[in-house]
Amino acid sequence: MIPFIDLAAQRARLGQPLEDAILKVVRSGAYIMGPEIARFEAELAAFGQAPHALSCGSGTEALVLPLMAWEIGPGDAVFCPSFTFAATAEAMPLVGASPVFVDVLPDTYNIDPARLDAAIAAVIAEGKLTPRAVIAVDLFGQPADYAALKAVTDRYGLKLISDSAQGFGCTLRGDHPLHWADVTTTSFFPAKPLGCYGDGGAVLSKDARVHDLLVSLRVHGQAVASDLEGRTFDHDPKYLNMRVGMNSRMDTIQAAVLLQKLTIFADEIAARNRVAARYAEHLGDVVRVPSVIDGGVSVWAQYVIETHDRDGLAAHLRGEGVPTAVYYPVPLHQQAPYRRYPQPGGLPVTEAAAGKVLALPMHAYLEPETQDRIVAAIRNYVKRNRPPS
Ligand SMILES: *Cc1c(COP(=O)(O)O)cnc(C)c1O
């Protein structure tokens, strides 16, 4: 079987320095909040053109933390796509708020700004929930339509979160999503474009006060500098809790891994774009290949094609040693825990896409010869099974 994502090739490239970095943490004993954490946060902020970056336990907690910082909770609505990984919508019930599902654009699968505007108006008109925030997802690695989304969130006075778990590193007209969003969240789950060797996540933010709150919330709401300004305490402020938070620290070992991986990340994004361009060139006439928003650069977490008879093609490819995956076969608004939440206007584009999408092997180390085998297997199947015209 051809690898779907080749982490072994990446590890071979990173070589001994990666293993040395891990061993250094093991020998240092600074397993929690060791010096690599602050170094990684600084490098991550620089990469993402962000004033502040906070590492945390996972991409899921990266979404929960800003909702907590803004005190979003019961009675509040947070708008998000349904065509996404469960974590995007899960963050809301975790703080007691309600997700409101919005349909996506048929060409990019990212949240539709016009539908978003209509959904917010519908929730306001109904009068049961208070709109507070929007979570846009950079699905499969490409930026959502942030200029249009920001116009909508500004009009209604809502926070804008970029869930860039799949898209960290993507840009729109040269800017990262944080140019428009209040915070960008990401995940370092191993299979993401920038992954570690376990679980990890981050929140990039623009506002110093929000970052300060996130620092506090990450460690049980402990007092941070802004809480202590102008005050004195007769005990260690480490055990002074100012708010209910949680434990969402990233392991020092993961920061050490990510510091190594960041050094090659820009190069890997370029390589992923070469792979994507090659797929488009050789498949564009037989299946629907992805379209990227004007001015957008994707990091290609996934390369997703659309075809009739998706399941037949997937079975054929499996027989040829080519793995594929379906993201996502059942949209969230149709899954048991989420059915009860509002979905104003319905989600026809999402429902249609779920039946057609197929993700092909995609990573920075996909050799042209291997890609040729994948392309040939797809072309053969599509030609043999073309519906009569
Ligand atoms: C992976 C993912 C997350 C969650 O990340 P974890 O680190 O696995 O918690 C959130 N949103 C999207 C869109 C994702 O793909």
The ligand as an SDF file (V2000), in Angstrom:
LIG
                    3D

 15 15  0  0  0  0  0  0  0  0999 V2000
   -8.0930   17.9030   13.9480 C   0  0  0  0  0  0  0  0  0  0  0  0
   -9.0540   19.0220   14.0190 C   0  0  0  0  0  0  0  0  0  0  0  0
   -9.4140   19.6190   15.2460 C   0  0  0  0  0  0  0  0  0  0  0  0
   -9.0280   19.0670   16.5950 C   0  0  0  0  0  0  0  0  0  0  0  0
   -7.7070   18.8560   16.8380 O   0  0  0  0  0  0  0  0  0  0  0  0
   -7.2260   17.8310   17.9870 P   0  0  0  0  0  0  0  0  0  0  0  0
   -5.8010   18.2420   18.1770 O   0  0  0  0  0  0  0  0  0  0  0  0
   -7.3600   16.4610   17.4200 O   0  0  0  0  0  0  0  0  0  0  0  0
   -8.0310   18.0500   19.1840 O   0  0  0  0  0  0  0  0  0  0  0  0
  -10.2610   20.7110   15.2170 C   0  0  0  0  0  0  0  0  0  0  0  0
  -10.7430   21.1900   14.0740 N   0  0  0  0  0  0  0  0  0  0  0  0
  -10.4440   20.6310   12.8680 C   0  0  0  0  0  0  0  0  0  0  0  0
  -11.0190   21.2270   11.6350 C   0  0  0  0  0  0  0  0  0  0  0  0
   -9.5970   19.5220   12.8060 C   0  0  0  0  0  0  0  0  0  0  0  0
   -9.3200   18.9830   11.6230 O   0  0  0  0  0  0  0  0  0  0  0  0
  1  2  1  0
  2  3  1  0
  2 14  2  0
  3  4  1  0
  3 10  2  0
  4  5  1  0
  5  6  1  0
  6  7  2  0
  6  8  1  0
  6  9  1  0
 10 11  1  0
 11 12  2  0
 12 13  1  0
 12 14  1  0
 14 15  1  0
M  END
$$$$
